Amino acid sequence: MAEPIEDLDRLVTELENMRVEVRPGPSRLDAWLQAVAERQASDLLLLAGEPPAMRIHGRVLRSDGPPLDGQDVEEIVLPDLPPHAQRAYRTRGIADASHQVPGVGRFRINLHRERGRSAAVIRMLPHRVPLLATLDLPPGVEALSRLPRGLVLVGGATGSGKTTTVAALVEEINRRDEKHIITIEDPIEYEHHNHRSVIQQMEVGIDVPDFPTALRSALRQAPDVIVVGEMRDPETMQIALAAGETGHLVLSTLHTTDVMSTVARMTDSFPVERQPTIRQEIAAALSAVFVQTLLPRAGAGRVPAAELLVVQYGARQHIRRNALHHLHQEITITRKAGSFTLEECLARLVKAGLVDRAEAALRAIHVEDFELALK
């Protein structure tokens, strides 16, 4: 009986050695993400019926590979998501998560469904938190990091750099002030390191179940600054407004196109019967609204254009009365406080030779103001 046992022991040893020697290569997704980094692309798009595509300097370029189908996308992306995101996708058909490729970088993955098929949009995240001075933002944005309290909303379309701007504002505070900063994100995009401030970063689905729960918890942790990755629901908005009113500086983002639509988006998120009360709360808590977009830079790359409303008495009155169409005029009235219009910003970019005049004119909301600012 001894010989079979020895044979079994030898087999087990051989299998263990084989297991140690196996070095699995990168997943198919990680291989594509490595190509994203090598080509300095910002996004990878995986859509059924299309080959993988990358966004490079704002342009979406298809690869030479074969088209994917919905099953391909799911099989490629789903295994690399953390468990909570896999559960979210299976139950709700949509999931957001961060993903690290060793030696390459971090990525934000959005796996979703379109026309009944799986699709994914994956964004490469910078290795370092950017400094505000490196983002080519209009002068005066740094002042938002010096506000002592209140709600600061950063608006813009998807991919316009909202999250990057908020991260840079946090980094400005982190390097300058002794503060306690709490961020609530889904997922965490920029990993902050403590400088003069102490920063806690909470990821929805991993550290906390949802934004409202995290925000309530944050208020009990003696923060000076709270970052809410995105205002997604009325409950989160309500708590953020309360935090802004009670002495905290709250930074958050919204998918909007200008100052007026940013305020309207918050109000319209609530039932009609609650909107008069919410307008009062917004008027009391709001300190500033900053909305940005990205334009093709003359030559190559992209450059941001933006508008800023520093909220003062006049703007608060317009918000309370639901006269939001007056907010554009309020920007011009409060220039000395730091406000500026999108048209003024576009005109500066054209005069500096950074943006084509025709491109800037297409982005202007008030074209006459833009033409006047060019003179």
N, C-alpha and C positions, 0 to 999 in steps of 0.2 A: 504493500500500500504506500510505501514511501515514495516510489518513483512518480506516481501521478500527482502527489502533493508538490513534489519538487518542480514538476513540469508546470503546474498551475502557478506556483510562486514565480517561476521564470517568466511566464506569460504576463502576469500582472506587472512585473518589473519592466518588461519590454513595452507594455502599453503606457505605463507611467512615463517612461523615457520618451516615447513618441509624443505624448501629450506635451511634455516640456519643450520638445524641439519644434512643435508646430508654431508658426508665427503668422497668424492671419493677417492678410493685407487690409488696406482700408476698404470700407464699404463703398458701394457704387456712389452713394450720396456724397461721402467724404471725398472721393476722387473728383467729383464734379465741383465740390466746394473748393478744393485745392486749385482747380482751373479758374474759378471765380477770383481767387486771391491773386493768382499769377497774372491775370488779365486786367487787374485793378477794376473789376466790375463792382457795382453796388448791390445788384440783385441777381438771383437765379430764378427763372420762371419755368415751372414744370406744369404743362397743360396737356390734357388728352388731345390727341390728333395733331400735336405740334412737336417738333424736336425741342430739346432743352434750349432755352434762350437766356441771354444775359443782358442786363442794362449797363451800358458803358457810357459814361458822360451824358446820361439822360436818354440815350438811344437804345432801343431794344433790338438786339441782333440775334438771329437764330443761329444755332450751331449746324454743322453738316450731318449730324446724327439722324437716325431714323425717328419717325414720330412715335410718341408715347401713347399708351392708352391709360384709362383711369386706373386699371389694376396695376400697371407699371408704377404709377406715381405712388399709390398707397403702399405697395411692397417695398419701394425704395426708401420712402420717407418715414413711415410709421415705426419701424423698428428702432430708429435713432431718436425717437421722442421719449421723454421721461414718462413713467407710468401714469401720472395724473393727466398728462396731455393725451396719451393714448386712450384713456377712459373718456376724456372729454370728446375726442373725435368719434369714438364708437357710439356715444350716447347722444351727442348734439350735432355731429357732422362738421365740427370746426374745432381747431385747437391752435394755441400759441405756445411756443416754448423757445428757450435758448438752447444752443447746441455748440459744443466745443470740439474742434478738430485739432488734436495735438500738433504743435509745430506750425499750424496754419492760422488759427484765430477762432473767434466766437461768431455765431450766426443766430439770427432770429428767424424762426420757422413759423409760418402760418400755413397749416394744412386744412383744406376746406373742400367743399364740393361745389361744382358748377355744372348745370345741365345733367345732374345725376351722376357725375363722374368726379373722381378725386383730382385735386389740383393743389399746387403748393407754390408759395412765393417765399423766397428765402433771402434775407438781407444780411450782408456782411457788416459786422460791428467793428468799429475802430479798436485798435489795441489799447489806446490810451484815451482818457477823457480829454476832449479838445479844450484849449484855452480860448476864452471869448475873443481875444485879440486876433486869433488865427482864422476866424470864421467869416471875415469880410462883412460883418453886419454893420448896419448904419450906426453912426456915432450916437451915443446916448443910451444904448441898450444896457450897458454896464450899470446904469443907475437903478435898474430893476433889482439888482442883487443887493442894493443898499436900502431898499424899502424896509421899514421896521416891522410892518404887519400888513395884513390884508391879502386878498386873493389876486393873483396875477395869472391871467389866462394867456396861453400861447396858442394861436390858431394857425391853420394852414391845411393844405390838401395833403393826402398821403404822399410821403416821400419828399416833403418840402423842408425837412430838417427841424421840425418842432422838438423832437426828443433830444436832438443834438444841442439845440439852443438851451433847453432846460438844463441838460447835463453841464453845459459850460457855465451857466449862471450858478449852479450848485458848486462847481469847482472854484468859481470866483470867491464865493463865500468861504469855502473850505480853506483856501489859501490865505484869506485875509482876516477872518474873524474866528473867535472862540465860540462856536455854536454847536448845538445838538441838532443834527439833521436826520430826518427819517424819510426814506423813499419807499413808496409802495408801487410795484411795477408788475406788469404781466406781458412778457417776462422781463427780468433785469437785462438791460442792454449795455449800460456802461458800468463797469466795476470801479467804484470810487475807493481811494486810499486816503486814510486820515492824514491831514496836514495840521492845521490849527484847529479845525473842527473835528467832532466825533460824528461819524456817519453810520447809520444802520440802514441796511437795504433788505426789504422784505419782498419776496416773490410770491405772487398769487398762485395757488395750487401746490406750492412747496412749503412755504413758511406760514401762509395764511390762506383761509378758504376763499375769500373774496375781498373786494375793495372796501365795502362798508364795514365789515368786521375789522379789517386791518386799520382803517381810519379811526374807528372808535378806540381801538387798542392804542394807537399812536398818541391819541390825545391824553392818555393816562401815563405816558412815558416822558413827560416834561420836555417836549421838543420846542426848539425855536423856529425851525423851518420844516415844513412837510411838503413832500413832492408826491402828487398823485399822478401816476403815469398817464391816465386818461379819464376824463369825466364820462363814464359810460351809462350811468343810470341816475334817476332822480334821487335815490337814497344817498349815493356818494356825493352828489352835488349839494344836497342839503347839509350833510355833515361838514363838507369843505367850506361852505358858506359860514357855518357856525364857527368853525376854527378860525377863519379869516376875521370874523367879528370879535373874537375873544383874545386877540393879541398875537396870533401866530402869522408867520408869512407862509402862504400856501401857493405853490406853483403847480399848474396843471395844464393839460393840452386838450384841444377840441379840434375836430375836423371841420374847419370853416374857411371862408374866403376873405372876410374883411371884419372890421371892428363891429359893425352893426349886426352882421349875421352871427357873430360869436355870442353877443349878449342875447340875441333872439333865440339861439340854439338852446341856451340854458333855460330860458323862460318857457319855451315851447315843449321842453321835456316833461313838464308838469301838467296835470289835469287843468282844464280851463278854470275851474272854480278856485284853484290854488294859485293861479298866476299873479293876481294882484299882490298877494302876500309875498310871493317869491321875488317879485320885482323890488319890493321894499328891502328884502334881505340882500339882493344883489347890489342894489344902490348903496347899502351900508357897508358891505364887505369888499366890494371890488376896488382895487387900487390901480390896476393897469391892464390894458389889453394890447397884446403885441401879435400881429398877424404877418406871416412871411410866405414868400413863394421863391422858387428858384428859376432863374433864366439862363439861357445859353450865354456863356461868356464869349466875347469876341476872341476868336482864336481857338480855344478849347476849354472844356470844363464848364462849370456853372457858377453863378454868383447870386446871392440872395438879395431880394428886394422886400421891403416891409413897410408897415405902417404901425404907429404906436399912439395910443391914447392914454395919457396920464389922467386918471379919473379925479376930477375936482367937483366943486359944487354944481356947476351947470350940467355936467354929464349925469350926476346923481339925480338931479331933478328930471332930466329927460327920460332916464330909465324908470323912475317912479311913475311917470305919466305915460309910459309906453310910447314915447315920441322918439323912437330910435333913429329915425331918419335925420335927426338933428345932430347925431354923434359925429358925423363927418365934419360939420361946421365946428363942433366943439374941439376937434383936433387942431384946427387952425387957430382957435381962440387961445388954446393952452400951449402954444409953441414955446413960450418962455419957461414952461414947466418941463419941457422935454418932448412934447408930442410932435409927431410929423406925419404927413400923409404919404400914401403909397406913391402918388404922382410926384411929390417932391423927391422921394428916394429914387424913383425911376429916372427923373431928370438928372440927378447927380451922377448916376451910373452912365448915362449917355454922354454927359459932358466930360466924364473921365475916360471915355473911350472903352469902357468895359462891356457895354451892351449896345447892340444895334438899335437905332432909333425906331425902326419899324416894329421890331420885337417888343420894345418897351411900350409902344403905343397900343399894341394888342393887349398888354397886361393891365393897362390903365383902366380904372373904373370910371373916373371922371376925366375924359380925354381933354376937355377944354382947360382944366387945371394943369394937366401935364404939359400941354403946349405952352401955357403961360409960364410955367416953371422953367421951361427951356430958354426963355428970352433973357 
